[in-house]
Amino acid sequence: MEENRGRASALLPIGVFLVIFLGAGIITGDFYAMPAIVAFLAALFVAFLQDRKHDFNEKIHIIAQGVGDDNIITMCLIFLAAGAFSGAVTAAGGAESTVNFGLSILPAGVAVPGLFIIGCFISVSMGTSMGTIGALAPIAVQISEKTGFSMAICIGAVMCGAMFGDNLSMISDTTIAAVKTQGCEMKDKFRENFLIVLPAAILTVVIFFLLTRNARFDLSTQLDYNLLQVLPYLVVLVGALIGINVFLVLVGGTVLSLAVGVGTGTIVPAQMFQMVAEGPDGSGGIMGMYD
């Protein structure tokens, strides 16, 4: 029986993509300087040159079939739904209320470990490390100034929490891609990943606690929060974990976020669709995930 051997040269397009995308980021110091789509097109061009068996029209047809794959299209729809939920829940004040609620109930002596724990929850809920850092970094700066601990420790706690949930989240783009392409369930991937990151998270909490156990601080600003604004995060997390279709969970979470936002006055009814499309800062929502 003839053995079907793989060819290392088949990985060349992937190598080209990594060299262009990562190389541009390393050289410029900005990994957004090179649009991923440009690097993808360059890699695709290399793949076209490698394939001598098909003519150009056939290659285009193969690409179209790949884009039309059921898993890929479903994945893209979930990406857009995840963007809609993220934009709506952020506009509704979910991230801010979660941060303020967490810091309000935590004793001063565990403020820095608390930053890490809050970061873990937000990153798992939002599916974005950058959004978590944006929400928590200003609080970390205040805690550093009040306690006298180095800015590096406080910001480090935020960074660690953000990384905790970046690929663990049910609405992370990498999680969605992994689940849809490998044919497994969201809750199964969550369980396996959670067992991997849990020991590191426990060790991180212990280290931060030992380093900052004598911390005392008093934030100068009032930490206002509304538990209703935290509810959409919990609904999405619990819904995905118990096995409800993630698309339905995200759509339901988006509707609930809009209802909470309108009810609490953080979203103007006339701007609901704008929040879903672009988020409160104009760079999130469906358009942010689309990009």
C-alpha positions in Angstrom: 0.0 0.0 0.0 1.4 3.4 -1.0 2.1 5.6 2.0 0.9 9.2 1.7 3.8 11.3 2.9 3.4 14.9 3.8 5.7 17.6 2.3 7.4 20.2 4.5 7.2 22.6 1.6 3.4 22.7 1.9 3.9 24.7 5.1 5.6 27.5 3.1 2.5 29.7 2.8 2.0 29.6 6.6 5.7 30.4 7.1 5.3 33.4 4.7 2.3 34.7 6.6 4.1 34.4 10.0 7.3 36.1 8.7 5.4 39.0 7.2 2.9 39.5 10.0 5.1 38.9 12.9 8.2 40.5 11.2 6.3 43.7 10.6 5.1 43.8 14.2 8.6 43.2 15.6 10.3 45.7 13.3 7.7 48.5 13.9 6.8 47.6 17.5 3.1 47.6 16.4 1.4 44.3 15.6 -1.5 46.2 14.0 0.9 47.9 11.5 0.5 45.0 9.1 -3.1 44.2 8.4 -3.6 40.4 8.8 -5.5 40.3 5.5 -2.5 41.6 3.6 -0.3 38.9 5.1 -2.9 36.3 4.3 -3.1 37.5 0.6 0.7 37.3 0.3 0.6 33.7 1.7 -2.2 32.8 -0.7 -0.1 34.1 -3.6 2.7 31.8 -2.5 0.3 28.8 -2.3 -1.0 29.7 -5.8 2.6 29.5 -7.2 3.2 26.2 -5.4 0.1 24.5 -6.9 1.0 23.4 -10.4 -1.9 20.9 -10.8 -4.7 23.4 -11.2 -5.2 26.4 -13.4 -6.0 29.8 -12.0 -9.8 29.5 -12.3 -9.7 26.1 -10.5 -7.7 27.6 -7.7 -10.2 30.4 -7.2 -13.0 27.7 -7.2 -11.1 25.8 -4.4 -10.8 29.0 -2.4 -14.6 29.6 -2.8 -15.4 26.1 -1.6 -13.2 26.6 1.5 -15.0 29.9 2.3 -18.3 28.2 1.8 -17.5 25.4 4.2 -20.3 24.9 6.8 -17.9 25.2 9.7 -16.2 28.4 8.4 -19.5 30.2 7.7 -20.9 29.2 11.1 -17.7 30.4 12.7 -18.0 33.7 10.9 -21.6 34.2 12.1 -20.6 33.4 15.7 -17.7 36.0 15.3 -20.3 38.6 14.3 -22.6 37.7 17.2 -19.8 37.8 19.6 -18.9 41.3 18.4 -22.5 42.4 18.8 -22.6 41.1 22.4 -19.3 42.7 23.3 -20.4 46.1 21.9 -23.8 46.0 23.6 -22.6 44.8 27.0 -19.8 47.4 27.1 -22.2 50.2 26.2 -24.6 49.0 28.9 -21.8 49.5 31.5 -21.2 45.9 32.2 -17.4 46.0 32.3 -17.3 49.1 34.5 -19.9 47.8 36.9 -18.1 44.4 37.2 -14.8 46.2 38.1 -16.4 48.5 40.6 -18.4 45.8 42.2 -15.3 43.6 42.6 -13.2 46.3 44.1 -16.0 47.4 46.4 -16.3 44.0 48.1 -12.6 43.1 48.3 -10.6 44.0 51.4 -7.8 46.5 50.9 -5.2 43.9 51.7 -6.0 41.8 48.7 -6.5 44.7 46.2 -3.7 43.5 43.8 -4.7 39.8 43.8 -8.3 41.1 43.5 -7.3 43.0 40.3 -6.1 39.7 38.9 -9.3 37.8 39.9 -11.5 40.6 38.4 -9.4 40.6 35.3 -9.9 36.8 35.0 -13.6 37.2 35.2 -13.8 40.1 32.7 -11.5 38.5 30.2 -13.5 35.2 30.2 -16.7 37.2 29.9 -15.6 39.7 27.2 -13.3 37.4 25.2 -10.7 40.1 24.8 -7.5 40.8 26.6 -7.2 44.3 25.3 -10.7 45.2 26.5 -9.9 43.9 29.9 -6.7 45.9 30.1 -8.5 49.0 29.0 -11.1 48.6 31.7 -8.7 47.7 34.6 -5.5 49.7 33.9 -6.8 53.0 35.2 -7.8 51.3 38.5 -4.4 49.7 38.7 -2.7 53.0 38.4 -4.8 54.4 41.3 -4.0 51.4 43.5 -0.3 51.7 42.8 -0.3 55.4 43.7 -2.3 54.8 46.9 -0.4 51.7 48.2 3.1 52.6 47.1 3.5 49.3 45.3 5.3 49.5 42.0 3.3 50.2 38.9 4.7 47.1 37.4 3.1 44.8 40.0 -0.3 46.4 39.7 -0.3 46.5 35.9 1.1 43.0 35.9 -1.9 41.8 37.8 -4.1 43.3 35.2 -2.1 41.8 32.4 -2.2 38.3 34.0 -5.9 38.4 34.5 -6.4 39.6 30.9 -4.4 36.7 29.5 -6.2 34.2 31.7 -9.5 34.4 29.8 -8.2 35.5 26.4 -8.4 32.0 24.9 -10.6 30.5 27.6 -13.6 32.7 26.9 -16.6 31.4 25.1 -16.7 34.3 22.7 -13.0 34.6 22.0 -12.2 34.4 18.3 -9.5 31.7 18.9 -11.9 29.6 21.0 -14.6 29.8 18.3 -12.2 28.9 15.6 -10.8 26.0 17.6 -14.2 24.5 18.4 -15.7 24.8 15.0 -12.7 23.5 13.1 -12.1 20.5 15.5 -15.7 19.5 15.8 -15.9 19.7 19.7 -18.2 21.4 22.1 -17.5 24.8 23.7 -17.9 23.4 27.2 -15.5 20.6 26.5 -12.8 23.0 25.3 -13.5 25.2 28.3 -13.1 22.3 30.7 -9.8 21.2 29.2 -8.3 24.7 29.0 -9.5 25.5 32.5 -7.7 22.6 34.0 -4.5 23.8 32.2 -4.7 27.5 33.4 -6.2 26.9 36.9 -2.9 25.8 38.6 -1.1 28.8 37.1 -3.9 31.1 38.2 -3.8 29.8 41.8 0.0 30.2 41.9 -0.4 33.7 40.5 -2.9 34.7 43.3 -0.6 33.3 45.9 2.4 35.3 44.6 0.5 38.5 44.3 -0.9 38.1 47.8 2.5 37.4 49.3 4.0 40.5 47.5 1.2 42.9 48.5 -0.4 41.4 51.7 0.3 44.6 53.7 -1.3 46.9 51.1 -3.7 49.6 52.3 -5.5 52.0 49.9 -8.4 54.3 49.6 -9.7 55.1 46.2 -10.6 58.7 45.8 -13.5 58.1 43.4 -16.8 56.5 44.2 -17.1 53.0 42.9 -20.7 53.0 41.5 -22.0 49.7 40.1 -25.3 48.1 39.1 -25.6 44.3 39.4 -28.1 44.3 36.5 -25.3 45.4 34.2 -23.2 42.4 35.3 -26.1 40.0 34.5 -25.5 39.6 30.7 -22.0 38.4 31.4 -23.3 35.7 33.8 -26.1 34.7 31.4 -23.6 34.1 28.5 -21.1 32.3 30.7 -23.7 30.0 32.2 -25.6 29.4 29.0 -22.5 28.4 27.1 -21.3 26.2 29.9 -24.5 24.2 30.2 -24.5 23.5 26.5 -26.9 26.0 24.9 -26.0 26.8 21.3 -23.4 29.5 21.5 -25.1 31.5 18.7 -28.4 31.6 20.6 -26.5 32.5 23.9 -24.8 35.4 22.2 -27.9 36.8 20.6 -29.8 36.4 23.9 -27.0 38.1 25.7 -27.0 41.0 23.2 -30.8 41.5 23.6 -30.5 41.4 27.4 -27.6 43.9 27.3 -29.6 46.3 25.3 -32.6 46.0 27.6 -30.4 46.5 30.7 -28.6 49.5 29.0 -31.9 51.2 28.1 -33.4 50.4 31.5 -30.5 51.8 33.4 -30.1 54.8 31.1 -26.6 54.0 29.7 -27.9 53.4 26.2 -30.2 55.7 24.3 -32.9 53.7 22.5 -32.1 55.5 19.2 -28.4 54.4 19.5 -29.0 50.7 20.2 -28.1 49.5 16.7 -25.1 51.7 16.7 -23.8 50.2 19.9 -24.3 46.7 18.5 -22.5 47.7 15.3 -19.6 49.7 16.6 -19.7 49.6 20.4 -19.5 52.8 22.6 -16.0 53.8 21.3 -16.7 53.2 17.7 -14.1 50.5 17.3 -15.9 47.5 18.8 -19.2 45.7 18.1 -19.8 43.8 14.9 -17.5 46.0 12.9 -14.7 45.5 15.3 -15.0 41.7 15.1 -15.5 41.9 11.3 -12.1 43.8 11.0 
